[in-house]
Amino acid sequence: MSVRIDGVVLLDKPAGMSSQGAVTAVKRAFNAEKAGHTGTLDPMATGLLPICLGEATKYSQDLLEADKTYIAQVKFGQRTDTGDAEGLIIEELPPPVFADEVALKLALESLLPAFTGPISQVPPMYSALKRDGKPLYEYARAGVELERAPRNITIHAIRWTNINWPEATLEVSCSKGTYIRVLAEDIGKALGCGAHLVGLRRTEVGHLTLEQSFTIESIQKGLQESSSYILPVDALLQTLPHLTVDEQQAKRLEMGQRVPLNLPSIEALVRIYRATAAPHNFIGTGDWRSGVLHPKRLISSAH
């Protein structure tokens, strides 16, 4: 029989596992009633996949909006139909030959300013974006190419961390909705020889980092106490300001009522904690506007 577990597990997703498969594996490992993820990671990709259990699923949307950081391995001279190593090679062009490593590094560095800051990307056909209720990848597999509108994204930081020509490794910090496959293809196009992604590892989601994560093997084998794998529900929300309310105010909020509160003039989404010595006194999020706290998403205290 499954049990109620509320919290967040930071998984280091292995290659070849879908995000939904990862959720199922973690849910089964903890025998949890409810689980969900905070945005997919391609099966080919590895790295940080925050998985929400129980009441934490209410806050998964907050991480969907978060910035992400990736380590991306790019191979120049070949284009594939998917933009990554899982696809079929559709074009081969010889990568440029450089006089020496300095010339190579300068050439690659000179590409990056055009891919820094606000840029636009055309989403790939091999993506889960839907058209008429059907994901684009289903059209792509049937050999159908559809027009896709460009999307505005932001590349906060991008740099080469290793060059082993004709492959090179990028570290990319970007806004939600960024396709690293498309970034690799566009950089290859700018160099005139095409490129595709041969490796992808996500290292950060918002304020959460890969260093805090666990492998699925570690979790399944129970190498540590199960509680040590699970962060509290509010681990997803650490960048929000927080405030503490008394018992009466907490009860009003839990009934969906607004609470007048005199605070310094912050108009913001806030984390709300009950004024108690209990370690898990997080009760949810609220909007604080014009001296009034409006409950937004509160966790259920019923077990």
Solvent accessible surface area in square Angstrom, and as a share of the most:
residue,aa,sasa,rsa
1,M,218,0.97
2,S,45,0.29
3,V,74,0.42
4,R,63,0.23
5,I,37,0.19
6,D,41,0.21
7,G,0,0.00
8,V,0,0.00
9,V,0,0.00
10,L,2,0.01
11,L,0,0.00
12,D,26,0.13
13,K,0,0.00
14,P,45,0.28
15,A,66,0.51
16,G,65,0.63
17,M,48,0.21
18,S,50,0.32
19,S,6,0.04
20,Q,109,0.48
21,G,28,0.27
22,A,0,0.00
23,V,4,0.02
24,T,55,0.32
25,A,12,0.09
26,V,0,0.00
27,K,76,0.32
28,R,179,0.65
29,A,42,0.33
30,F,18,0.08
31,N,70,0.36
32,A,3,0.03
33,E,97,0.43
34,K,109,0.46
35,A,24,0.19
36,G,20,0.19
37,H,48,0.21
38,T,1,0.01
39,G,13,0.13
40,T,96,0.56
41,L,7,0.04
42,D,55,0.29
43,P,59,0.37
44,M,30,0.13
45,A,0,0.00
46,T,31,0.18
47,G,0,0.00
48,L,0,0.00
49,L,0,0.00
50,P,0,0.00
51,I,0,0.00
52,C,0,0.00
53,L,0,0.00
54,G,9,0.08
55,E,20,0.09
56,A,0,0.00
57,T,27,0.16
58,K,72,0.31
59,Y,0,0.00
60,S,21,0.14
61,Q,94,0.42
62,D,37,0.19
63,L,5,0.03
64,L,64,0.32
65,E,88,0.39
66,A,17,0.13
67,D,64,0.33
68,K,18,0.08
69,T,13,0.08
70,Y,20,0.08
71,I,54,0.27
72,A,0,0.00
73,Q,74,0.33
74,V,0,0.00
75,K,59,0.25
76,F,2,0.01
77,G,5,0.05
78,Q,32,0.14
79,R,94,0.34
80,T,4,0.02
81,D,54,0.28
82,T,21,0.12
83,G,1,0.01
84,D,8,0.04
85,A,54,0.42
86,E,114,0.51
87,G,17,0.16
88,L,134,0.66
89,I,90,0.46
90,I,95,0.48
91,E,63,0.28
92,E,116,0.52
93,L,72,0.36
94,P,115,0.73
95,P,40,0.25
96,P,43,0.27
97,V,146,0.84
98,F,51,0.21
99,A,103,0.80
100,D,80,0.41
101,E,143,0.64
102,V,104,0.60
103,A,34,0.26
104,L,17,0.08
105,K,107,0.45
106,L,118,0.59
107,A,24,0.19
108,L,0,0.00
109,E,65,0.29
110,S,79,0.51
111,L,21,0.11
112,L,11,0.05
113,P,98,0.62
114,A,78,0.60
115,F,24,0.10
116,T,64,0.37
117,G,17,0.17
118,P,119,0.75
119,I,31,0.16
120,S,63,0.41
121,Q,5,0.02
122,V,66,0.38
123,P,4,0.03
124,P,12,0.08
125,M,16,0.07
126,Y,51,0.19
127,S,7,0.05
128,A,75,0.58
129,L,59,0.29
130,K,139,0.59
131,R,83,0.30
132,D,135,0.70
133,G,64,0.62
134,K,80,0.34
135,P,16,0.10
136,L,3,0.02
137,Y,68,0.26
138,E,74,0.33
139,Y,34,0.13
140,A,16,0.12
141,R,172,0.63
142,A,79,0.61
143,G,71,0.69
144,V,65,0.38
145,E,130,0.58
146,L,40,0.20
147,E,157,0.70
148,R,47,0.17
149,A,77,0.60
150,P,85,0.54
151,R,83,0.30
152,N,136,0.70
153,I,9,0.04
154,T,42,0.24
155,I,1,0.00
156,H,90,0.40
157,A,54,0.42
158,I,21,0.11
159,R,135,0.49
160,W,20,0.07
161,T,60,0.35
162,N,89,0.45
163,I,48,0.24
164,N,111,0.57
165,W,65,0.23
166,P,51,0.32
167,E,43,0.19
168,A,1,0.01
169,T,21,0.12
170,L,1,0.01
171,E,48,0.22
172,V,0,0.00
173,S,27,0.17
174,C,1,0.00
175,S,21,0.13
176,K,101,0.43
177,G,33,0.32
178,T,18,0.10
179,Y,43,0.16
180,I,8,0.04
181,R,19,0.07
182,V,9,0.05
183,L,1,0.01
184,A,1,0.01
185,E,46,0.21
186,D,48,0.25
187,I,0,0.00
188,G,0,0.00
189,K,163,0.69
190,A,59,0.46
191,L,32,0.16
192,G,56,0.53
193,C,3,0.02
194,G,4,0.04
195,A,0,0.00
196,H,9,0.04
197,L,1,0.00
198,V,43,0.25
199,G,19,0.18
200,L,21,0.10
201,R,83,0.30
202,R,4,0.02
203,T,29,0.17
204,E,68,0.30
205,V,0,0.00
206,G,32,0.31
207,H,61,0.27
208,L,4,0.02
209,T,37,0.21
210,L,25,0.13
211,E,154,0.69
212,Q,81,0.36
213,S,21,0.14
214,F,47,0.20
215,T,60,0.35
216,I,8,0.04
217,E,91,0.41
218,S,16,0.10
219,I,9,0.04
220,Q,107,0.48
221,K,149,0.63
222,G,45,0.43
223,L,123,0.61
224,Q,88,0.39
225,E,136,0.61
226,S,65,0.42
227,S,81,0.53
228,S,56,0.36
229,Y,4,0.02
230,I,35,0.18
231,L,55,0.28
232,P,62,0.39
233,V,13,0.07
234,D,15,0.08
235,A,10,0.08
236,L,5,0.02
237,L,3,0.02
238,Q,84,0.37
239,T,106,0.61
240,L,36,0.18
241,P,59,0.37
242,H,110,0.49
243,L,17,0.08
244,T,76,0.44
245,V,2,0.01
246,D,69,0.36
247,E,81,0.36
248,Q,134,0.60
249,Q,40,0.18
250,A,0,0.00
251,K,113,0.48
252,R,90,0.33
253,L,0,0.00
254,E,65,0.29
255,M,132,0.59
256,G,53,0.51
257,Q,77,0.34
258,R,145,0.53
259,V,2,0.01
260,P,87,0.55
261,L,27,0.13
262,N,154,0.79
263,L,54,0.27
264,P,104,0.66
265,S,107,0.69
266,I,67,0.34
267,E,115,0.52
268,A,33,0.26
269,L,37,0.18
270,V,1,0.00
271,R,22,0.08
272,I,0,0.00
273,Y,27,0.10
274,R,42,0.15
275,A,58,0.45
276,T,58,0.34
277,A,111,0.86
278,A,48,0.37
279,P,121,0.76
280,H,146,0.65
281,N,32,0.16
282,F,14,0.06
283,I,7,0.04
284,G,0,0.00
285,T,2,0.01
286,G,0,0.00
287,D,39,0.20
288,W,9,0.03
289,R,113,0.41
290,S,99,0.64
291,G,21,0.21
292,V,43,0.25
293,L,0,0.00
294,H,31,0.14
295,P,33,0.21
296,K,98,0.41
297,R,63,0.23
298,L,33,0.16
299,I,42,0.21
300,S,45,0.29
301,S,85,0.55
302,A,75,0.58
303,H,182,0.81
